[in-house]
Amino acid sequence: MKVWRRWLLLPSLVALLVLSGPRNDFGEREPTPRPPPPDDIAALDAWLSASEAAFTDLRPGSAKGIVWYGTEQRRRPWSVVYLHGFSANRMETFPLAEQVGQALGAHVFYTRLSGHGRSGAAMAEPRVQDWMADALEALRIGQVLGDRVLLVSCSTGSTLATWLGSSPWASELDAHVFLSPNFGPKDWRAELLNWPWGRQLALALEGESRSWSPQSEAEAQAWTTRYPTRSVFPMMALVKGVRDSDLVGFRAPLLLLYSEQDETVSTAQIKTAFGRLGSQEKRLLPVTYSQSPGQHVLAGAIKDPAAVAPMAQDIVQWVQTLLR
């Protein structure tokens, strides 16, 4: 072959090498196998305490737990289950879920996603399938606590809730509330992580760890502010895997609250995903009353205490429309 022909083939060979590179993979579509929670409502507290006792590095306020409505541990008409976002814990929007639970007469279950609420290094431990197992476990606990389950989720917790709402267990959920759901980052460059060689590129550009400075001690307790860069890989795999899936199977009623000024996730991706979700009863509600910095976590004692009451009211009024 003449030399010039070899040079003509070079771009094609380079492109082939790039496109055939390793990708950030979602992996198996089944949750990690895990023993189910007890069916006996009176046994849940002890079971949760025992399972969380295995982790010696839990930060205060991070552990899975139930906030009981009233003094009796008996099944209620509704339960509220909360799924927090990436790097956060149950304090992310506290006390929003509890205000909703009080208004509905519901017990509230706060889960803790695998790797979260612990040391920064622990954030690198979980796979997507572990978070799927967390979500399914949370649903099972919600079903023990109440006849109907309201799943409230924030950011990447909502990405996980979208998977659950489109999964073989979708029919077991009665209603969803998404808060600033993560269907794609606002900064498009983060999507490069899911390209061929994306993980290698991320490590080269960001280094082995990522960090940000909390604005208060409460924020430092509620979020893991320094963690290995590779912790982001399963999160972005989850986002892409859910976004690329058939969302028509998501049938449960949905209330989606978001801010047009969200600095973390793409509002365009939110609206696109919302349109694709198969729910017959769904509402997209822009939040204009939140003063939260960055407009992502829109309510909570840490980010914006004043927004908790109006957001809880929005949620409760919407749930009440489902009962008419």
C-alpha positions, -999 to +999 in steps of 0.1 A: +000+000+000+013+034-009+023+057+020-004+083+012-031+056+014-019+047+048-022+083+060-058+084+046-066+054+068-051+069+100-082+091+109-105+061+106-082+040+128-081+068+154-118+072+153-123+034+157-099+034+187-118+062+204-153+048+198-143+013+209-129+026+242-143+016+276-176+032+286-193+041+318-217+011+320-250+009+339-245-028+343-272-054+352-308-042+353-315-061+385-310-048+421-283-064+442-298-093+461-306-084+497-326-099+526-361-082+527-372-061+556-396-077+581-433-077+574-440-070+611-443-033+616-432-036+652-399-052+641-388-025+617-370-002+642-348-030+656-341-044+621-330-010+608-309-003+638-291-037+634-285-032+597-271+004+602-249-008+631-227-025+606-213+009+595-191+025+621-185+057+601-221+070+599-224+107+604-251+121+628-285+123+611-276+099+583-289+066+594-320+050+579-350+055+602-387+059+607-405+089+620-437+075+635-470+093+632-485+095+667-477+070+695-488+038+680-468+017+656-497+006+634-502+006+597-516+039+583-536+047+552-505+064+537-467+061+542-441+086+530-408+074+518-379+098+511-350+091+487-322+117+490-298+129+463-262+121+454-237+128+482-266+139+505-285+123+534-319+124+550-313+160+563-311+173+527-347+187+527-356+180+564-383+186+577-402+186+544-411+149+543-422+150+580-445+179+574-461+160+545-464+130+567-480+149+595-506+164+572-514+129+557-513+111+590-485+090+577-453+074+590-422+086+572-393+064+562-359+079+554-336+056+535-298+061+531-283+053+498-254+029+498-221+047+504-238+078+516-237+095+550-204+080+558-167+088+550-158+102+517-140+070+507-173+051+512-189+070+483-167+049+459-181+016+472-216+013+456-227+003+422-259+013+405-274-020+415-268-013+452-289+019+449-316+000+431-317-024+460-319+006+484-349+020+465-367-014+464-360-019+501-375+016+508-406+006+489-410-026+509-407-007+542-432+019+529-456-009+522-453-022+557-459+013+571-489+022+550-517+010+527-505+034+500-469+047+494-460+083+485-424+083+473-407+117+477-373+121+461-348+147+453-322+152+425-305+118+418-330+102+442-356+111+417-336+094+389-336+063+411-374+068+417-379+069+379-362+036+375-383+021+403-415+036+388-407+020+355-395-014+369-414-046+375-424-032+409-439+000+394-475-010+401-467-012+439-462+026+441-491+049+445-477+084+439-444+102+433-431+136+441-399+146+423-379+176+436-354+189+411-349+155+394-316+147+378-321+137+342-289+154+332-264+179+346-267+216+337-230+215+327-231+195+294-194+186+299-203+162+326-220+141+299-185+134+285-181+109+314-205+085+296-185+087+263-158+062+254-128+068+276-150+091+297-139+078+330-103+080+321-108+116+309-126+125+341-098+112+363-072+130+341-091+164+344-104+162+379-078+141+397-086+113+421-110+133+443-136+160+441-145+185+469-165+216+477-167+239+507-198+237+529-214+269+540-223+257+575-217+228+599-252+216+591-244+214+554-211+196+562-231+169+581-259+166+555-236+162+524-203+144+518-182+173+506-151+154+495-152+120+478-133+100+451-140+112+415-149+076+406-179+079+429-196+100+402-193+071+376-224+051+388-244+083+393-239+093+357-245+058+345-278+058+363-288+092+348-280+080+313-295+046+317-328+060+331-329+088+306-324+064+276-350+039+289-386+036+278-404+059+303-439+051+291-440+024+317-439+050+345-476+051+353-480+063+388-493+099+395-465+124+396-459+159+410-426+174+398-413+206+414-383+224+400-368+258+395-360+274+362-329+288+378-315+254+389-277+256+387-271+219+391-294+200+367-307+207+333-343+221+333-345+212+296-338+176+304-364+177+332-391+189+308-382+164+281-383+135+306-415+147+321-431+147+287-420+111+281-433+097+314-464+076+309-484+089+339-519+100+331-520+121+362-489+143+363-481+179+370-451+200+364-449+228+389-422+256+388-412+267+422-409+305+425-409+310+463-376+294+471-346+315+480-322+285+482-287+293+469-282+275+436-319+268+433-314+230+433-323+218+468-353+241+471-365+236+506-352+224+540-339+237+573-304+240+558-311+255+523-343+275+528-364+270+559-391+294+547-398+273+516-407+241+536-442+251+545-454+262+511-437+232+494-453+208+519-487+225+512-482+220+474-475+183+479-503+177+504-529+195+483-518+175+452-521+142+471-555+152+483-566+156+446-558+120+441-583+109+467-613+127+451 
